[in-house]
Amino acid sequence: MLELFLNGGIDFIRAIRLLILPGWPHNLNMDLDLWVFFALNSMHI
């Protein structure tokens, strides 16, 4: 999956963050910017 992300143009750090997801949908203590990052990128998974 990492190779697919990298070949698709996603940078390494973003790809790793997408592959190791926390339980973001119901985490009310998560920083809003980080929550939005996971919400917008969840379509790649």
VENUR-V174634 format. One record per pair of residues at least 6 apart in sequence whose C-alpha atoms are under 7 Angstrom apart, sorted by the first residue. I is the first residue (numbers start at 1). GAP is how many residues later the second one is. If there is no record, write none. Layout:
I & GAP
I & GAP
This chain:
2 & 13
5 & 10
6 & 6
24 & 11
